[in-house]
Each structure stands twice: as C-alpha cells, then as structure tokens.
Amino acid sequence: MANLVIDIGNTALKAAWADGMTIGKTFRYQGERLMDFILSVTSKNKPEIMVLSSVRHFSRQNVEILSGECEKLVVVDASMLRQYSLPEYLTSDRAASVIAARYLFKGRGCTIFDFGSTLTVDFLDSEGRFEGGMISPGCRTRFKALNRYSKGLPLVVAPEEIEEKGNSLQQSVASGVVTGIMFEIDGYICRYPDNITVFTGGDAIYFAKRMKNSIFVVCNLVLMGLALIAVESDNHENDCSADVKVTK
C-alpha cells in the first residue's frame, strides 16, 4: 500500500500518493469541502500512512474520521517539529520543505524560497541546522494589496514578459512587483553565496526562468518532506516493534 501525503495551504490543498520518497499521482483542490475531497481520494484506495500538514484548523472529529481511512495518521504539529530540531513557530509546510531539503542536499547549506500566498525564505547550514527565515507577501498577494489599498491602481496578473521600465500603469505595477521580488531573491543569494538555492511553490518556475544564477526547482518539495516523514514514522514504528521482540 502507498502512503498519502496532504498539504493544506492558504489557497489550495495539494496531495500525492507516495511510495517511499517517490511522489506519484498528485492532486490539487481549491474549495471549502476539504474533508469531502480527501474522502473521495481515500474511497478508492486506503493509504497505509496518511501524513497531514495544514495551516487550517482540523477538528478532533475530522482527525478521527481520517484516522479510520488509513492504518496510521500522522499530523504534523509542534511536538513533531521538536523531534526534527525545528522551532515550533514554523508552519507545517515550511517545516516539511526544510526536512526535504536536508535530505536532498545533505552536507550543503541551503536557501529555500517558497513562492506562494507568502514568499518565505528559509536557511539551513551545511549540518542541516535551521538558521531562521523571512516572510513577506507573495507575488499575487502584492498585486492584490496594491489594487485594494491604493486608489486607481488596477488588479494586475503577472505577465510573461516584464518591461524594465513600465510605460503604462499596468506595466509599472507589474514591473514594480516582479522586479522587486527579483531584487529580494538576488539580495538573499548574494548574502549567502555558498548556499544551494532551492525554489518551490506555485510561482517557482515563473521566477526561475528569470534567474541568471544556478538554482534547483523542486516543485513538490513540501510533499517530499511529508513523504519522508511517513517513511521515518514507519521506520520508527518498526524499530520500536523490534525492540519489543528483543526484550521478550
């Protein structure tokens, strides 16, 4: 049986079947009927382990329902972050991306950019220790904020081509937001030049195409981190079972 990993963010639910660290079929859902969607996925195949990361509150009742859909349910919470030597203030999706980066780039410092509703930047040293991070509004959030809080500015969608200097109101907004984010990215990369740069999140490819530096794009970094949590949870359980047998 495969494992099912689920990441519920601010705007969408992302899920995938995982065989060990290999990510298989993925799902994306934007809506309010989260439980109905998850149950529609598990109605056809029951996962061995289900790992849930969510920025939204899940009631005890819903957790119990999900527990009945798999052999083992793992909810990423503060106690789990302590097990991975991560601070409790990290959201579970940020924690999962850090856990995956430790695994993928072992022995190297990492600067992890996650381009979503927020732009998060997290730092790992060469020993895999979490050094802290930053949070600022994401690309689309910046466009929405300009439209909402500034009179006369239109709601702009990031265009494929960006003018270096905007020659219209829309071009000026697009250039200001996208170029501003690029300056942020370049600033962090220049500050930590020895780190591997990792892009993930919904807008990762959009900004990766504009980079001159060498970077790694790992679109499913969070899901990979959750898959690793599932693997290690299973290994830990087997180790505990082995200890019990030896004791006997």
N, C-alpha and C positions, 0 to 999 in steps of 0.2 A: 504494500500500500504506500502511496506517496503522501507527503505532507502538504498541508495547505497553509500558506502564509498570507496574512491580510494586513494592509497598511491603510488606515482611515485618516486622511488628512483634512485640511480645512475646506477643500473644494471637491474632493473625489475620494472614492475607495479604489485602491489598487490591490489586486490579489493575484496569486500564482500558485500552481502546483509545483512542488519541488521534490526532486529525487536527490537526496543529499544536498550538495551545493549547486546542483544543476537546476536552473529555472526552466520550467516547461510552459504550458499554456498559461497565458496571463489574461486578466480581466480588468476592466475599468468601469466604474459605475458612478454617475453623478445624480444624486437624488436623496430623498429623506428616508426611504424604506430600506435602510441598511440591512436589518435582520432578514427581511424577505429575500433580499438579493443573496445574502450569504447562504441562507437555507436552500435557495434554488440551486446553488453550486453544489452543496453537500447532498442534495436529494438524489443525485445520480451516482456519486462516489463518496464514500466516507473516508476522510483522511485518517492516517494513523496519528499524527500530531498536528494540531492546529495552533499556529502562533498568531496572536492578535496584538497589533500596535494601533493605538487610536488616540487622537487628540480630543475626541468627544467622549463624554461620559457613557459608560455601559452599565446598566442596572444589574444588580445581583441576579435578577430573574433571567435577563438575557444571557448573562455569563453561564448560568445553569443550563439554559437551553443549548448553548454552543457546546458545553461540556458533553452533552448527550449526543452530539454529532460526530464525535471523534474519540479515539482511545485516550488521548491526553490533550488538554487545553493548556497553553502557556500564554499568559497575559503579561506583556512587557510592562513592568511597573518599577517603582523606586527600589524595592528590595532586589530586583534583578540587576538594576544599574549598579548597585553596590557590589554585586558579585563580579561585575566586569570592570570594577575600579573606575566608574564614571559618576560624575556628580548627579545628585537627584533632580536638579533643576532642568536637566536635559529632557526634551520631549522624546518620546519613544522612537520616533522616526529618525531624529538626529542621532540617537544612541545606536540604532541599527546601522546607519551609514558609517559610523565610526568603527563599529565592530567588524563590518565587512572590509573597510579599508585596512584595518590591522591585519586581516587575513590575506588580502590580495597583495599588499605592498609591505610585507613583513620586512623589518630591518631598514625601512626608509621613512623619513619624515614626510608627512602629507598635509596638504592644504586642500580641504574638501569644500567645494562650492555646491550648494543645493539651490537650484533656481525654481522656486515655486511661488506660492502666495507671498512668502517672505523669501528674502535672499539670506541664507545662513552660510557662514564661513567658519569652519572648524579646523583645528590644528592638532596634529599628532607629531610627537618627536620620533626619532629613529627606534626607540624602545617600545613604541606603541602607546606611550602615555598621553592622555588627553591634556592639552595645554590651555584650552579655553576656546572661545569663539565669539563671533559677532552676529547680530541680527539686524537687518534693515528691510524696508519694504521691497517686495519683488517687482519685477518689470510691469506686470499688468496692474498690480496694486498702485504703482506710481502713476500710471496713466489714469486710473480711476480717481485717485486723490486729486490730481490736477483738475480734472473735469468737475469734481464735486465741490472743491473748496476754492476754486478760482473762477470768478465770473467771466464768461466769454470764451473760455478755453474748451475746445471740443474734446470728446472722448475719442482717443486715437488708438488704433491697433498697430502694434509694432510692424512696420513694413519690412520687406525682404531687403530692400536697398535703403541705406541711410545716407542722407546728404551731410557732408561735413559741416556745412553752414546752412541752416534752414532758410529757404526763400519764400516760405509761406507759413501761416500759423500752424498748420498740421505738421509740416516738415520741421518747424522749430521745436514743437513738443516732442516729436519722435526722436530727433537728434539729441535733444537735451536729456531725455530719459535713457536712451540706449547708450549714448556716448558717456553719460555719467556713470552708468554701471560698468562700462568698459574701463573707465579710469579707476574705479574701485578695484576691479579684478587685477589690473596691472599693478596697482599700488601694493596689494597683498602679495602678489607674486614677487615683486621686486624686494619686498621686505624679507621674504623667506625664499631666497633663490635656490637653496639646496633641496627644498621640498618637492616631492612629486605633486603635481596639480591634478585634481580629480574633479570633473564636472558631473553632476547628476541632477535629476528633476526635470520638470516639463519643458523648461526653456533652455536646457543644457546644450542641445545641438544648435539652437539659434545663435547662442553666444560663442560656441566652439568654432563655428565657421568664420568668426571674426577675429580669432586669435592668431597671433604670429608665433607665440611660444608653443612648445611641445606640451600637450596635455593628454590626459586619459578621460574619455567619456564613458561612464558606466551608468547607463540609464536605469538599470534595476538595482542600484546599489543598496537601497533600503530593503528591498525584497531579498537580496542576497544575504544581508545581515540577519534578517528574520529566519532565513533558511539555515544559516549557521547556528543560530540559537536553537532551532529544532534539533539539529544534529547533535549539538553538545548536550542538550537536555536528554536526548535518548541515550547518549553515551554515559552520562552521569547516572541515569537510572539503571543501566546495565551494570555499571561499576558497583553501585550500591547492592544490586542483586547478587553480584559475585561475592561481595564482602559477606553478605548474609550466609551464603553457601559455605564459605571458608570457615566462618565462625562455627557453623554447625559441625 
